[in-house]
Amino acid sequence: MMHISQRPSTHANKHVCTLSYPSIRPQITHIFAHANVAAASSKRAVACLATAPLTTTLEDTGPPITQEVVDRSHETDFVVIGSGIGGLCCAALLSKYGYRVTVCESHYLAGGAAHSFDVAGYKFDAGPSFFLGIGGPPGDGSPNPLKQVLDAVGESVESKQYDRWIVYPPSGGSFPNIAAGAAYETTILQQGGPEALRQWRELDRAMKPLQTAAGIFPAAALRGDLGVALTAARFLGPEMLGTAFVAPLLIGPFSALVDKHVTHPWLRAFLDLECFVLSGMTARDTLCAEMAFMFAERNAGRTAIDYPMGGSKAIIDALVRGVEKYGGRLLLRSHVDEILMEGGRAAGVRLQPASDRGVNGGKQPEVIRARCGVVSNASVWDTQRLLPPGTAPLEWARQSAATPALDSFVHLHLGIDATGLDPSMECHHLVVNSWQGLTKPQNVIIASVPTVFDPSLAPPGKATVHCYCAANEPYDLWAGLDRRSARYKALKEERAQPLWEALERFIPDIRRRAELTLVGSPLTHERFVRRHRGSYGPGISAAGKESWPGPKTPIPGLSVCGDSCMPGIGVPAAAASGMIAANSLAPVWSHLTMMDALLPPVTSARAATTQRA
């Protein structure tokens, strides 16, 4: 694999990447001009240059405004394919490190699965709605990798904090799930009884050493090369000796501990539910390290949930500002047709023509050359399709193609009349139709009413509602359907019925209140997020032989980030993957400088002590 080293150049106003391939330690030497060049570059206007008009996020909601046709060809240091949270975190940090970065996004909106969209005065989140540890002041010691990236690039997100979501079990009624330690135990006692609580406490004790091990290294210290020995050194201490004994458990399935300590049927199902909401898989397949982190946060009292004011768009906007303020650029409506290969390495991208009336009549290919490399934020399957035939080593291509895919989504976005709604209504709601077979189609349904916190997301007197099935909608039901056909529209209405019924658990007259209805299918997700089969993400089981890959690939100059990489699925994991990819491409001394500003040694030690408490 190649590593990047960086040093100031004696030749002002030039950025040069040179390649060398020593037999033991191959490197890319990236030579930069003095700091005044970086300062000047940060003042360049960022242009979103492509056209390729699309419809909006959900079908039949009207086309967006087109943009002027301009040749997008240029040369940069890094091209990042995709503006999901992983890609934007990577691009923002690479820009902060001093590289020229271009992000290419197919959609006319940035954010990937986390983008937001407006329809008729209603503002909707397309994807994630649970965020933890993103709203504190800079340098607050949040272990959330997304917050660490925002801190590193000097950006922040205003948020409202809350402490619970409401669970609607199959038996009827509801109960609050409050993650704080004592309240969580109360829920277990009330729902499962004394034996469930006893087994929970036994599991919690067994998880203690894993919590310590999972909390030793913040994501900001991680990188995908031997430089990690230097960046992680400041966090080493006596507790490291104990991690060798629990490391096999951390990288194994959470069920290894659950099966040993928990037999109570309700508690096992509830733990499976938490795993499913986190990873799209049950305890049998969820990485134990993910759950150890959640246990550590709960026991440390860091359990507040944050809702970003303005929705997930506020997070995406903050990351885009982080890219642009250091001279990076974001190109919307700029679909990458192919990764360019030159001399056996990834050297840039070729864009899909903007239109038949585009540059040179659409005949001249638009190419962005990358002196230092390409980072793909596309999925593991879609990244393979971007490579020229025969480029990928056969074994890597085979493994990528064989990566199991989780099921897709059905989304229901509603604009409703809020007159007379219960003013004490909570934002987040989770409906479980059966404790058996939690991952079965449309069994677990999640809903949010974000106007509870931010009324500006809807017109006066109205409310926005987002309800969805995640990782449990079979793509094969939809495969091959014409999105303009009556059959497609009928299937959307049919598959949305369980979502309506879930909403009726807490807003009984929701159908009467609805003034705007948008249904998104796996084909919607596949089309607008450019996602293989509209998948929720890779279903890499912690119980299997395969593991989540890191940022490096077998192709020189090509790195990857996003939820197809370690540490996996979810907003914190995607942000961590982008951070790790950027750190791995930056010279280790630049990485250490970033850590000095972001994680001062005293703060780091205090954070580690808090996590061990």
Secondary structure, 3 states (H helix, E strand, C coil): CCEEEEEECCCCCCCEEEEECCCCCCEEEEEECCHHHHHHHCCCCCCCCCCCCCCCCCCCCCCCCCCCCCCCCEEEEEEEECCCHHHHHHHHHHHHCCCCEEEECCCCCCCHHHCEEEECCEEEECCCCCEECCCCCCCCCCCCHHHHHHHHCCCCCCEEEECEEEEECCCCCCEEEECCHHHHHHHHHHHHCHHHHHHHHHHHHHHHHHHHHHCCCCHHHCCCCCCHHHHCHHHCCCCHHHHHHHHHHHCCECHHHHHHHCCCHHHHHHHHHHHHHHHCCCCCCCEHHHHHHHHHHHHHCCCCEEEECCCHHHHHHHHHHHHHCCCCEEECCCCEEEEEEECCEEEEEEECCCCCCCHHHHCCCEEEEEEEEEEECCCHHHHHHHCCCCCCCHHHHHHHHCCCECCEEEEEEEEEECCCCCCCCCCEEEEECCCCCCCCCCCEEEEECHHHCCHHHCCCCEEEEEEEEEEEECHHHCCCCCCCCHHHHHHHHHHHHHHHHHHCCCCCCHHHHEEEEEEECHHHHHHHCCCHHHCCCECCCCCCCCCCCCCECCCCCEEECCCCCCCCCCHHHHHHHHHHHHHHHCCHHHHHHHHHHHCCHHHHHHHHHHHHC
